Amino acid sequence: MGQPTHAQNWWRSAVIYQVYVRSFADGDGDGTGDLAGVRAKLPYLAELGVDALWFNPWYLSPMKDGGYDVADYRVIDPAFGTLAEAEKLIAEAKELGIRTLVDIVPNHVSDQHPWFRAALAQGPERELFHFRPGRGEHGELPPNDWPSQFAGSAEPVWTRLPDGTWYLHLFTPEQPDLNWAHPAVRQEHEEILRFWFERGVAGVRIDSAALLAKDPDLPDFVEGRDPHPYVDRDELHDIYRSWRTVADAYDGIFVGEVWLPDTERFARYLRPDELHTAFNFSFLSCPWDAGRLRTSIDETLAEHAPVGAPATWVLCNHDVTRTATRYGRADSGFDFATKAFGTPTDLALGTRRARAGALLSLALPGAVYLYQGEELGLPEAEIPRDRIQDPMHFRSGGTDPGRDGCRVPLPWTADAPYAGFGGEPWLPQPSGWSAYAADLQAADPGSMLSLYRAALTIRPEFGDGPLTWLPTPEGVLAFARPGQEGRLLCVVNLADAPADLPAHSRLLLGSGPLDPQGRLPKDTAVWLRG
């Protein structure tokens, strides 16, 4: 059997663009992004230079959690379009050399899913969920004390029904958890995978991938207990080995959302017969600090090495504060627990760092995920409290601003209503949003969009070879990668003073200009040919 071709290994070094459909582009003018809007922007995405698109859930949903409450995986939500449109989009993107990944949410479904509605009617479908009697003299207490995934222990994960029984939901009450010990649950999800692979998708992103399996006894939560009652249980690996068999039949790939502090246990999900890749949350949440970034990079590469899986790098997604805003704050890391209204930011500083961070992430070995609007340098928007829709805000009692600030509809055309998004957006665009419009940036060689386009043109030269750190002063990161035409270097200055560049033959790209002495200014990155 021969070695895999580059086409088969595309995912090992791909740039994958995350499309949050609701906020990408509105093709029918109703204020909600849709598949028609995405199809119209495919030439933009091809010119940007991405290899694939990852779509957040586009399925039929009551939208109680941004589409992560799925009512039917085989139906496109009417707000976005139709299944026929999705098939056209997949095919049209493929013609432009862009693959498609869809999002699967296996931990739970919507409370409007046919299974759960039948379960509420006392049907045998109750076995497909976690229904339990309550504790206490009259069953008035929840079956256990597990904390919510949304708002910690302050929010219950059990909801009581009029008949006195309780059902489990690690997220919102509208997202009942499935019972993965039941064979029908496993069979249905494997059929869903086949359904989408047969429609031409190249891969699947797995939401909350480490949460599916539950301790059948549903014991109370004890900090430090091993195994955990619902995180990273050993039963998961058999599920994903079975999924891998399905994917391999279609040359499909998986990327898992796996939040685990234990690097050895994280790597188990990336064994050759399980998931292909997993998201790297260490790098995403890392502050703008040279030592911390280098440690994150080293640890990421080290944890992937034993299983031969490629790392993934991402600066932002639909759940976290946008990079230009986050990097301009006193605390430039990301932690859900620290999100607060009114956190000050220096947007000019954050944007300069975001430009440098883009070159850093794109130079690293592995795959990169680019969240829509990051290539425009969009900041986090402050959403008026009366317009916030994210359940994370409401389940925190109103203290957490939620995730809507990174989900504001994109600006496409500066002089068009609503910055060219379409109809009046479902989330309000801040004043001045049109200054970030793609048409303005396309005409400006110094814009964030122009930087990303140039970087994605050059990036294939880095190949998939290893990274070698170069000696540097404190606060400066520099590494070499073997390129197609000799060694390529990436240098990022996070120190307070300008830094001398290592010996090189050519400056390929910079996130900003060098100083008059040819040194690298603070918060600036360059790519060099060695």
VOKOL-579621 format. One record per residue: residue in one letter; x, y, z of N, C-alpha, C, O in turn. Coordinates in steps of 0.05 Angstrom, whole numbers, plus 5000, padded with zeros to 4 digits. Layout:
<pts>
AXYZXYZXYZXYZ ...
</pts>
This chain:
<pts>
M501749765000500050005000501850255000503650275016 G501350444982503050674979502550885001500750855017 Q504351085002504151295021501751475013501151504990 P500451605033498251785027499252015010501452115014 T497652104991498352324974497852584989496552595010 H498952804978498453064991495453124992494553245012 A493953054971491153104971489752964994487853065006 Q490652715000489452565022490252685049488752665068 N492552815050493452935075492953235077494253375093 W491153335061490653625059490153745087490953975092 W488853595104487953695130490353735149489953875170 R492653625143494853655162496053935162497254015182 S495654085141496754355140494754555129495554775119 A492254495131490154655118489654915134490154925158 V488655115120487455355132484455325129483355335106 I483055295151480155245151478655485162479255565184 Y476855585146475455835153472755765166471155625154 Q472355865190469855815204467656005195467956245197 V465455885186463156045177460856015197459755805201 Y460256245211457956255228455756365211455356615209 V454156185198452456265176450656505183450256675166 R449556505207447656705215448756985212447157185209 S451357015213452657275213454557325190455957525189 F454557145170456557165149455557355127456657565123 A453457285113452257455092449357375088448657145087 D447657585085444757545082443957565053443957785042 G443257345041442557345013439757425006439157504983 D437857395025435057455019434057705033431657765031 G435757845048434958105059433258095084432058295092 D433157865098431557845122433057905147431957885169 G435657965145437258035168438757805181440257835199 T438357565170439657325180441457215157440557175135 G443957165163445757045143444656775134443256635149 D445256695110444156455098446056335078448156445072 L445256105068446955965049447256115023449356105010 A445156255014445356414990447456624994448956684975 G447656745017449756945023452456825021454356945010 V452856585032455456455031456156385002458456434994 R454256284987454856214959455756454944457556444927 A454556684949455256934935458157024942459457164926 K459056944966461757034975463856814970466156854979 L463256604957465256394952467656504937469956424943 P467356684917469756794904471556944924473956944921 Y470357084943471857224963473557024979475957074985 L472356804987473756605003475956464987478056404997 A475356424961477456314944479856504941482156424941 E479256764938481356954935482956984962485357034961 L481556954984482956965010485056745011487156785022 G484356505000486256294998485956075019487855925025 V483456035029483055825049482655555035481855545011 D483155345050482955075039480254945044479354765028 A478855025065476354905072474655095088475655295099 L472055045089470155195106469055005127468154785120 W468955105152467554955173465055115179465255345187 F462754985176460255125182459255045210458954815217 N458655255226457155205251454455085243453655095220 P453154955262450654805255448754975239447955195246 W447854855216445954985198443354825197441754875179 Y442954655216440754465216438254595228438354815240 L435954465224433454555236433854585266434654395280 S433154815277433654875305431855095315431355285300 P430955085340429555305353431455535360430455755368 M434055505356436055705361436055805390436356045395 K435755615409435955695437438955715445439555845465 D440755595429443555625434445055645407446855485401 G444255835391445655895366445755665347447655655331 G443855485348443855255329445055005341444954795328 Y446255025365447354785377445254625392445854445408 D442754695387440454535396439054445371437354575360 V439854205362439054105335436453935337436253755354 A434554015320432053865320431953655298430553455300 D433553695276433653495255436253545239436553755226 Y438053345239440553365225440353345195442253405181 R438053255185437853215156436253435142435653415119 V435653645158434153875147435654125153436554175176 I436054295133437254555137435154745149432854745140 D435854905169433955085181432955275159434555385144 P430355325157429255505137430455785137430455915117 A431355875160432656135162435156145145435956365136 F436455915140438955905125438555815096440155875079 G436355655091435955565063434855285063433155215080 T435755125044434654855040437054655037439354735034 L436354405039438354195035439554215007441954175003 A437854264987438754294960440854514958442754494943 E440354744972442254964972444954884985447054954975 A444654725006447154635019448754455001451154475000 E447354284986448754114967450054274945452354214937 K448754484935449854664915452354804927454354824913 L452154894951454355034964456754854966459054934960 I456354614975458554424978459954374951462354374948 A458254344930459354284903460754534891462854504880 E459554764895460755014884463355074898465255164885 A463455034924465955084938468154884928470454964925 K467354634924469254434915470454514888472854464883 E468754624870469754714844471854924846473554954829 L471755084868473755294873476055194890477855344898 G476154924894478354814910477954834940479954814955 I475554884949474954924978473254694988471154644977 R474254555008472754335020470754435041470954665049 T468954265049466954335069466954145093467153905090 L466854265117466454115142463954205155463254445155 V462354015165459954075180460354025210462253885218 D458554135226458754115255456653915265454353925258 I457553715281455753525293455853565323457953605335 V453453555336453153605364452153355378449753335383 P453953165384452952905392452152885422450752695429 N452953075439452253045467449353075472448252955491 H447953245456445153305462443753375436444953405415 V441053395439439353485417437653705427437753775451 S435953825410433954015419431653875433431153645428 D430354025450427953915463425653885443423553775449 Q426053995418424153965397424753735378423353685359 H426953585384427653355368425453145371424353115393 P424752995350422552795352423052595374421052515387 W425452515379425952325400425152435427423752305443 F425852685433425252795459422352855462421152815484 R421052935441418152985443416652725448414752725463 A417652505436416452245442417052155471415352035484 A419452225480420152165508418352305528417552195548 L417752555522415952705540413152585540411752615560 A412452455519409852325517409852045529408151875523 Q411951985545412251725559412951495540412451265547 G413951565516414751355498417251215505418651305524 P417850985492420350845498422851005492425050925500 E422551225477424851405472426151515497428351625495 R424751495520426051585545428751445549430551565562 E428951205539431451055543433851185528436151135533 L433151365509435251495493436351745507438151875496 F435251815530436052045545436651945574436651715580 H437152135591437752075619435352175636435452405646 F433352005639431152075657431551925683432251695684 R431052065705431451945732429352055751428352275748 P428651895772427052005793428752195810431152175811 G427452375824428852565841429552445868428552235875 R431152595882431752515910430052675929428452845920 G430252615954428552755974425952595979425352395965 E424552675999422152526008420052505985418752295983 H419852715969417852705948419052735920417752815901 G421652665918422952685892423352965883423653025859 E423353155902423553435895426353535891426753765882 L428353365896431153445892432253315868431553085861 P434153455853435253335829436653065835437553025858 P436952895815438252635819441152655828442152475841 N442552865820445352905829445953205829444253365823 D448453265835449253545838451253645817452853825822 W451153525793453053605772452753895765450554005764 P455054035760455054315752454454355723455154175707 S453254575715452554635687455154705672457054805683 Q455054645646457254725628457055025621458955135610 F454855145627454455425620455155615643456555815638 A454255555666454555755687455455635714454755735735 G456855405713457855295737455655185755453455135746 S456355145780454555015799452055185805450155075817 A452055435798449655605803447255525787445055585794 E447755375765445555295748445154995749447054845747 P442654905751442154615752442454485725442154615704 V443154235725443254085699440953885697440853715679 W439053905715436753735715434253915714434054115727 T432253825698429653955697427553755704427453525694 R425653835721423553655730421053695712420353915706 L419853465705417453465689414953455706415253385730 P412653515695410253495711409753225723408453205744 D410753015711410252745722412152675745412152455756 G413952875751415752835774418552735767420352745784 T418952635743421552545735423252785726422252995719 W425852735725427852935718429352845693429752605689 Y430353035677432052955655434553125655434553355665 L436753015645439453135647439953305623439253235600 H441153535627442153715606444553865616444354045633 L446853795607449353925616449354225607450854385619 F447854295587447754565577444954685585444354685608 T443354775566440854895573438654685576438954465565 P436454745589434154555590433154475563431854265560 E433554655543432654595516434554415501434154365477 Q436654315515438654135502439053885519441053845531 P437053705518437253455534439553275525439953235501 D441053175544443352995537442352725528440452615538 L443752625507443152355497444552145514446552195527 N443351905514444451675529446151515509445051355494 W448751555509450451425490451051125496452450995482 A449851035518450050745524447950595508447950345507 H446150735495443950605480444850565451445750765439 P444650325440445650285413444250455392445350515371 A441750525396440250685376441550965373441451075351 V442651075395443951335393446451315376446951485359 R447951105380450351065364449751015335450951135317 Q447750855330446950795302446051045288446751095265 E444351205301443351445288445551635281445551755259 H447551675298449651865292451451765269452451925253 E451951505268453451395246451951435219453251475199 E449351415220447751465196447851755189447851825165 I447851935208448052225203450752285190450852435171 L452852165200455452205187455452115158456352265140 R454351885152454151785125452451975108453152025085 F450252075119448552255104450152495094449852565071 W451752615110453252855102455752785085456352935067 F457052565091459352485074458352425046459652495026 E455952305044454952245017454152505002453852494977 R453752725016453152975003455653134997455553374989 G457953015001460453134992462053285013464053405006 V461253275038462953415058465553265062465653015059 A467653415068470353295071470953225100472853075105 G469353325119469953275146467853375165465853495157 V468153305191466253365211467653475236469653365245 R466653695246467553805272465653695293463253715290 I466753595315465153465336465053645360467053695373 D462653745366462253925388462353775415461353555417 S463653905435463753785462464453495461463053325474 A466553425447467153145440467852975465467652735463 A468553095487469352935510467152895530467652785552 L464652975524462552975544460452755539458752715556 L460552605517458352435510457652215530455352185538 A459752065539459251835556458851925586460352105595 K456951805599456451865627456751615644456151395635 D457551655669457551435688454651335691452851505697 P454051085686451250995686449951035713447451045715 D451451045735450251085761449651385767448351445786 L450651565749450251855753450751945782449052065794 P453151885792453751955820454152255823454552405804 D454152345848454752625854457552695845459252525843 F457952955839460553045829462453075853461753195873 V464752955850466952975870469353085856470452955838 E470353315864472653435851475053245853475753145874 G476253195829478653025828478052725825479952575821 R475552645826474952365823475652265795475152405775 D476952035794477751915768476651625767477251465785 P475051565747474351725724472251935731470651905749 H472252145715470252355718467552245710467352075692 P465352325722462752205715461752275688459952135677 Y462752485675461752545648463752685629463052775608 V466252705637468352825620470552615615471552495633 D471152575589473552415581473352135592475352025602 R471152005590470851735599471851535577471751595554 D472951315586474151125568472351025547473150945525 E469651015553467750905533467751075507466950975486 L468651325509468651495486470351395463469651425439 H472451265470474351185449473250965431473850955407 D471550795441470250595425468350735406468050645383 I466950945415465151095398466651215374465751185351 Y468851345380470351485359471851285341472351355317 R472551055350473750855332471650765312472250715289 S469150735322467050655304466450875283466050825260 W466551125292466151355274468451365253467951435230 R470851305262473151315244472751125220473551185198 T471650895226471050705204469150825184469550785160 V467150975193465351105175466851315158466551315134 A468351485172469751695158471751585137471951695115 D473151375144475151265126473951165100475251165079 A471451075102470050975077469651205057469151155034 Y469651455067469151685050471651865048471452095037 D473951785058476351955060475652205075476852425069 G473952195095473152425111474952455135476352265143 I474852685147476552745171474852855194472652955189 F475952825218474652935242476453135255478853105256 V475253345267476553515286474853535311472453595309 G475953465334474453455358474753705375476953815377 E472653795388472753995408473353855434471553755447 V475853845442476753695466478253885485480553955480 W476853955506478154125527479153945549477553855566 L481753885550482853705571485553815579487253875562 P485953845606488653935615490753725614493153785613 D489953465614491853245615492753185586491153085570 T495253245579496153225552496152935542495652875519 E496752745560496852465552494052365545493652225525 R492052445561489352365555488252505531486652385515 F489052755527488252895502489252745477487752715458 A491752655478492952525455491552265448491652175425 R490252135468488951885462486751915440486251735425 Y485552145439483452195419484552215391483152195372 L487252255389488552295363490052045354491752065336 R489551825367490851575357489951515329487851605320 P491551365314491051335285488251225278487351265255 D486951095297484250985290482051145303479751045305 E482651385313480551555325480251815309479851815285 L480452045323480152295309482652385295484852305303 H482352535274484652625258486052855272488552865274 T484453045282485553285295483653365318481453265320 A484653555335483053665356483753955359486054035354 F481954115369482454405373484454445395484554305415 N486154645391488254715411487354955427487755185418 F486154915450485155135465487255275482486855495492 S489455135486491755265501492755505486493055725498 F493155485460494155705444492055925442492656165443 L489555845438487356045435487056215460486556455457 S487456105483486956255508489556385519489456515540 C491756345505494356435516494556745513493756855493 P495656875534496057165532498357235513499857065505 W498457495506500557595489503157625505503857845514 D504457405509506857385525508757185513507956955508 A511257265508513057095493513456825506513356615493 G513956825532514556575547512156395547512356155542 R509756505551507356345552506656235524505856005522 L507056395504506456295477508456075469507655875457 R510956105475512855895468512255635483512455425472 T511555665509510855425524508355285512508355045509 S506355445504503955335492504655185466503754965461 I506355315449507155185424508654925429508154725417 D510654935447512254695453510454475464510754245456 E508754535483507054335495505054215474504553975475 T504054385457502254295437503554095418502553875412 L505954175408507353995390508253735404508153525391 A508953755429509853515444507553325448507853085447 E505053435454502853245459501853115434500652905435 H502253235411501453115386503452925375502752735360 A506052955382508152795370507852495374508252345354 P507152395398507052105401504951965384505351725378 V502852105375500851975358501052065329499351985313 G502952235323503352315295501252495284500952515259 A499652615301497452795292498453075289500253165304 P497353225269498153505267496853685288494553625296 A498253885297497054075315495054255300495154275275 T493354385315491654595304492154855319492654855343 W491855075305492355345316490055525310489055535287 V489155665330486855845326487056075346487856035369 L486456315337486556555354483756625365483556755386 C481656545351479056625359476956435347477556305327 N474656425359472356285347469756415356469756625367 H467556285350464856405356464156415385462056515392 D465956315403465456315431467256505447466656555471 V469356615435471256765451471557045441470857115418 T472657215458473057495451474857525427476957395425 R474157705408475657735384478557835390479057975410 T480357745373483257775379484058065381485558125400 A483158235364484058515364483258655391484658825400 T481058575402480158675428481658545451482658685469 R481858285450483158135472486058215475486958255497 Y487558235453490358295454490858585463493158665469 G488858755464489159025472488559075502488459305511 R487958865516487258885544489558825563491558705555 A489358925587491458875607491858575611494058475613 D489658425612489758125612488958035584486658035577 S490957965568490557895540489957605536489757515513 G489757445557488857165554485857145552484457355551 F484856905551481956875550481156665570482256445572 D479056735586477956555606474956625608474356865614 F473256435604470356495606469656625633467956795635 A471056535654470456625681471056925685469957045704 T472757035669473557315673472057515655472657755656 K470357415638468957595619467157785635465657705654 A467258045628465658245643464958475624466458525605 F462758605630462058845615464059065620465159095642 G464559225599466159465602469159425606470459615615 T470259195600473159155603474559335583474159315559 P476359515593477759695574479659555556480859355563 T479959665532481959555513483159775496481859985491 D485659745489487059925470486859795443488459615437 L484959875427484459745402486759765382487359575367 A488159995382490460025364492659825371493859695354 L493159795397495159605407494259315400495859155390 G491659265406490658995401490758915371491358685364 T490259115354490259055325493159005316493658825299 R495059155326497859115319498758835327500058695313 R497958755352498658485361497158275345498258055340 A494658325338493158125323494458075295494457855286 R495558285283496958255258499458075262499957905246 A500858125283503257965289502457675296503757485287 G500257655311499357385319498457225295498656985295 A497357365275496557225251498957095237498856855229 L501157245235503557125222504756905239505756705228 L504656935265505656725283504056475279505256255274 S501456485281499756245279500056115252500055865250 L500156275231500256165204502956045196503155895177 A505056105212507655995207508155725222510155595216 L506455655240506855415256506155165241504455175223 P507354935248506754685234504054575242503454555266 G502354505223499754405228497654555213498154695194 A495154525223492854655210492154905226492654925250 V490855105212490055355224487055385219486055345197 Y485655475240482755535238482555845240483555965258 L481155955220480856245218477856315221476256235204 Y477156455242474356525247473556755230475056955227 Q471156745218470256955199470457225212469757265236 G471557425197471857695207474557745219475357985222 E476057535227478757585237480557695215482257855221 E480057605190481657715168480958005162482358135147 L478858105175478158395172479058555197478758795198 G480158415217481058545241478758645258479058845272 L476458515257474158615271474658605301475758415312 P473758815316473958805345471458665356469458625342 E471558605382469158515396467158745398467958965406 A464658695391462658895393461258895420460858675432 E460659125431459059135455456159145448455159335436 I454658935455451858915448450159035470450558975493 P448359215463446559325483445159095498444358895486 R444859135524443758915540441058825530440358585532 D439459005519436758915511436758775484434658685474 R439158755471439358615446440958345448441158205429 I442058295472443558045475441757805473439457805483 Q442657605458441157355454442457105466441056905469 D444957115472446456885480445456785507445256935527 P444756525509443756415535445856425557445256415581 M448456435549450556455570450156705587450656705611 H449256925574448757175589446457135609446757215632 F444257025600441956995617442356795640441356835662 R443756575634444256375654446356465674446656335695 S447756675669449656785689448256995707449557115724 G445657035703444357245718444857525707444457715721 G445857535683446457795670449157905675449758135667 T450957755689453657855694455557805671457457965667 D455157585656456857525634455757655609453457615602 P457457805594456357935570455657735548454357815528 G456357485551455757285530457557295507459657435507 R456857145486458557105463457657255438458857235417 D455557415441454457555417456457755406456257825382 G458257865422460058075413461957985391462958155376 C462457725389464157625367462457515344463557405325 R459857545346458057425326456557635310454657565296 V457357885312455958095297456358065267458558005258 P454158095251454358055222456558215209457158445216 L457858095190460258205177459658445160457558475148 P461658635158461458865140462758795113465158725112 W461258815092462258755065462758995047464859015034 T460859185048460959415030460559675046458559705059 A462559845045462560075063460160265059459060365079 D459360315034457360515029454560395026452660535017 A454160135032451560005030450160005057451560015078 P447559985058446159955083447159715098447659505087 Y447359745125448359535142451059415133451559185135 A452659595122455359525112455359295093457259135092 G453159265077453059065057452358785066452458595050 F451658755092450958495102448458385088448258155082 G446458565085443858485074441758645087441858895087 G439658515099437558655113438558745141440858695148 E436858875156437558965183438458725199436858535204 P440958725209442158475221440758395247439658555262 W440758135251439558015275440958105300439758115322 L443458175299444958315320445858585310446658605286 P445658795326446359055316449359095310451059005326 Q449959215288452759285282453459545295451959735294 P455859565308456659815321456960045301457359995277 S456860285311457460515294460360495285462060405300 G460860565260463560545249464260275238466560235230 W462360085238462959815229463759815200465359645192 S462659995184463260005156466160065150467160005128 A467660175169470460235165472059975162474359975152 Y470959745171472259485169471359335144472159105140 A469759465127468559315104470659195086472759305081 A469958955076471858805059472558955034474858935024 D470659115022471359244997473459465002475159514985 L473359605024475359805031478059675035480059765025 Q478059455050480559315057481859195033484359175031 A480259095014481358974990482959174973484859094959 A482259424975483559634960485959764975487259944965 D486359675000488459785017490659585022490159385036 P493059615010495159425014496159395043497459195049 G495459585059496259575087494159465106494559455130 S491959375095489659285112490159005123491958855115 M488558935143488658665154487958455133489258245131 L485958515116485258325095487558275076488058055068 S488958495068491158465050493458305063494758145049 L493858335089495858185103495157885102496857715097 Y492657815108491857535108492057415080493057195077 R491257565060491457465033494357405025494957205013 A496157585032498957545026500057305041501557145031 A499357295067500357075084499356805073500956615073 L496856785065495856525056496956455029496956215021 T497856655014499256594988501956474993502856284979 I503356575013506156485019506156225036507956065033 R504156195053504155975073504855705062506255555076 P503855615039504555345029507555295028508355065028 E509155505025512055465024513155345050515255225050 F511755385072512655275098512454975098513854845114 G510754855081510454565081509454465108508054605123 D510154215114509354105140511754005156511453815173 G514054125151516454035166516554135195514754285203 P518554055210518654125238519454415243520254555225 L519254485268519954755277522454745294522754575311 T524354935289526854955304527055235316527055425301 W527155255342527355515355530155635350532155485350 L530355895346532856035343533456195368531656285382 P536056235374536756395398535856685394536256805372 T534656795414533657075413533857205440534057065461 P533757465441533557605467530857545480528957455467 E530657595506528157555520525957725508526257955501 G523657595505521357735493521057705463519157815452 V522957575451522857535422522557235415524057075427 L520757175398520456895388521456875360520757045343 A523156685354524056635327524456345322525656195339 F523456245300523855965293524155935264523456105248 A525355705256525855645228524155395221523755215237 R523255395195521855165184523055105157523755295142 P523354855150524454795123522354865102520054775103 G523155035083521355115062521954975036523854815034 Q520355035016520654904990523155014975524254874958 E523955254982526355374969528255464990529355694989 G528855305010530655375031529155445057526655435057 R530655505077529555545104527855795105528556005094 L525555785119523856015124523956075154523955895171 L523956325161524056415188521556585195520556725179 C520656555220518556725231519756855256520756715274 V519557115258520557265281518357445291517057585276 V517757435318515757595330516957735354518057605372 N516657995355517858155377515658235397513958395390 L515758115420513958185442515358335464514258385485 A517858415459519458565479518858855476517458945458 D519859015495519359305495520959455475520259675467 A523259345467525159485450525259355422524659115420 P525959505401526259375375528359155376530259165392 A528058955358529858725358531258705331530058755310 D533758625332535258565307534258315295533458125309 L534158305268533258075254535557875250537857965248 P534957615250537057425244537957445215536557575199 A540257325208541157335181539157215162537957005167 H538657355140536657265121537257375093538857575091 S536057265073536557355046534357535036534757695017 R531957515048529657665038527557695059526957505073 L526257925060523957965076521457895059520958015039 L520057685068517657595052515157745059513557815042 L514757795085512257925094512558025122513957895139 G511358255128511458365155508758445164507058535148 S508158425190505658515200505558815203503458945206 G507958945201508259225202511059295191512659115187 P511659555187514259625176516459595197516059605221 L518959555187521259555204521859845211520960025199 D523559885232524260155239526460255220527560095204 P527260515222529160625203531860475203533360495184 Q532460335225535060185227534659895218536559735220 G532359835207531959555197531359355219531559115215 R530659455243530059275265527059225267525459375255 L526259015281523458935284522259085308523059035330 P520259255303519059395326517459215344516858985338 K516759315367515159175387512459095374511359245359 D511458855382508858765373508658745342506558805330 T510858655330510958625301512158355294513858255309 A511358235272512357975264513257995234512158145219 V515157835227516057815199516457525191517057355208 W516157475165517057225153519457285136519457475120 L521557125139524057165125524856915110524256695118 R526256955088527556725075530456715085531856915084 G531256475095533856455107536156455087538456435095 
</pts>
